């Protein structure tokens, strides 16, 4: 290895070590609660599995993100489902999913193709399952206000 190549590699290694040190200092400054993922579920394994399968079958991820999993290549137009059970009661979710016109309950500024479809024709057992699943998606208390603001921004397009 030539001297110049060795110096370049040493420089890169030094830069990486420096970045790791800076990141460690920044992480130490962040309160412990903010290091944890704020999202969790109260669902049983069975509900997680069945609800997740229904979520996939209905194509919910084409408009919503879940567990903060986002495709960096596209913007997901509808509110994230993370913490939905902390924002709305399970019964409210069931009524919303059963409404012939969900926009009558929650007006949407989204384009027609991204507006929440009505699941009134979906079998009642599926609507119950989806309401149970969404109701189990919680957010920790310390992050609830930020989740409410994010949902409001997605629905209205304005700071709330």
DAJO-V559946 format. One record per pair of residues at least 24 apart in sequence whose ideal C-beta (glycine too) atoms are under 8 Angstrom apart, sorted by the first residue. I is the first residue (numbers start at 1). J is the second residue. D is the distance in whole Angstrom. If there is no record, write none. Layout:
i=I j=J d=D
i=I j=J d=D
This chain:
i=33 j=140 d=8
i=33 j=142 d=5
i=34 j=142 d=8
i=36 j=140 d=7
i=37 j=68 d=7
i=38 j=82 d=8
i=38 j=83 d=7
i=38 j=139 d=5
i=38 j=140 d=5
i=38 j=142 d=7
i=38 j=143 d=3
i=38 j=146 d=8
i=38 j=147 d=8
i=39 j=67 d=6
i=39 j=68 d=6
i=39 j=82 d=4
i=39 j=83 d=6
i=39 j=137 d=7
i=39 j=138 d=7
i=39 j=139 d=6
i=39 j=140 d=8
i=39 j=143 d=8
i=40 j=138 d=5
i=40 j=139 d=8
i=40 j=140 d=7
i=41 j=136 d=5
i=41 j=137 d=6
i=41 j=138 d=7
i=42 j=85 d=7
i=42 j=136 d=5
i=42 j=138 d=6
i=43 j=132 d=7
i=43 j=133 d=6
i=43 j=136 d=4
i=43 j=137 d=8
i=47 j=129 d=8
i=47 j=132 d=6
i=47 j=133 d=6
i=47 j=136 d=6
i=48 j=133 d=8
i=48 j=136 d=8
i=50 j=129 d=6
i=50 j=133 d=8
i=51 j=129 d=6
i=51 j=130 d=7
i=51 j=132 d=7
i=51 j=133 d=3
i=51 j=134 d=8
i=51 j=136 d=7
i=52 j=133 d=8
i=54 j=126 d=6
i=54 j=129 d=6
i=54 j=130 d=6
i=54 j=133 d=7
i=55 j=130 d=8
i=55 j=133 d=7
i=58 j=119 d=8
i=58 j=130 d=8
i=63 j=114 d=5
i=63 j=116 d=8
i=66 j=137 d=8
i=77 j=110 d=5
i=77 j=111 d=8
i=77 j=114 d=4
i=77 j=154 d=8
i=78 j=110 d=7
i=78 j=114 d=6
i=78 j=116 d=7
i=78 j=154 d=7
i=79 j=150 d=7
i=79 j=151 d=4
i=79 j=154 d=4
i=79 j=155 d=6
i=80 j=150 d=7
i=80 j=151 d=8
i=80 j=154 d=8
i=81 j=134 d=6
i=81 j=137 d=6
i=82 j=137 d=6
i=82 j=139 d=6
i=82 j=147 d=7
i=83 j=137 d=6
i=83 j=138 d=6
i=83 j=139 d=3
i=83 j=143 d=7
i=83 j=144 d=7
i=83 j=147 d=4
i=84 j=134 d=5
i=84 j=135 d=7
i=84 j=137 d=5
i=85 j=134 d=6
i=85 j=135 d=4
i=85 j=136 d=5
i=85 j=137 d=5
i=85 j=138 d=5
i=86 j=137 d=8
i=86 j=138 d=5
i=86 j=139 d=5
i=86 j=144 d=6
i=86 j=147 d=7
i=87 j=139 d=8
i=87 j=147 d=7
i=87 j=148 d=6
i=87 j=151 d=6
i=88 j=134 d=8
i=88 j=135 d=8
i=89 j=135 d=7
i=90 j=131 d=5
i=90 j=132 d=7
i=90 j=134 d=8
i=90 j=135 d=3
i=91 j=131 d=8
i=93 j=130 d=8
i=93 j=131 d=4
i=93 j=134 d=5
i=93 j=135 d=6
i=94 j=127 d=6
i=94 j=128 d=7
i=94 j=131 d=4
i=97 j=122 d=8
i=97 j=127 d=5
i=97 j=130 d=6
i=97 j=131 d=6
i=98 j=127 d=6
i=106 j=155 d=7
i=107 j=155 d=8
i=108 j=155 d=6
i=109 j=155 d=7
i=109 j=156 d=6
i=109 j=157 d=5
